[in-house]
């Protein structure tokens, strides 16, 4: 019998920027499987963009980094350059090369 997957999400850092009527929010986090505590965490990044009318767009690169230092560098680049959710995976692909 397979145990159901239970994940615990831990937020490492959050940054929010308000610019030109848009709100950009970036979240660096990791999830732990509560049944597999022996595994090291994999870091993920979520990008959210909220327009003036309240429309919100979200994208996530999940389990993209094993190294917290690399995850933090990528997170900082996203925050500094206001990466839009629709470009998050492309920016990650460029970052990895």
URQUIKA-V905314 format. One record per pair of residues at least 4 apart in sequence whose ideal C-beta (glycine too) atoms are under 6 Angstrom apart, sorted by the first residue. I is the first residue (numbers start at 1). J is the second residue. D is the distance in whole Angstrom. If there is no record, write none. Layout:
i = {I I}
j = {J J}
d = {D D}
This chain:
i = {3 6 7 8 8 9 9 10 11 12 12 13 14 15 15 16 17 18 21 23 24 24 25 26 26 26 27 28 28 29 30 30 32 42 42 43 43 44 44 45 45 46 47 47 47 47 48 49 49 49 50 51 57 58 59 59 61 61 65 65 74 76 78 83 83 83 87}
j = {35 34 31 32 34 29 31 30 29 28 29 28 27 26 79 25 24 23 52 50 49 82 48 47 78 79 46 45 75 44 41 43 41 63 66 65 71 62 63 61 75 60 59 83 85 88 58 57 84 85 56 55 85 85 85 88 88 92 70 71 95 80 83 87 88 91 91}
d = {5 4 4 5 6 6 5 6 5 5 6 4 5 5 4 5 5 5 4 4 6 5 4 6 5 5 4 6 4 6 4 5 6 4 6 4 4 5 6 5 6 5 5 6 4 5 5 5 6 5 5 5 5 6 4 4 6 5 5 4 6 6 4 6 6 5 6}
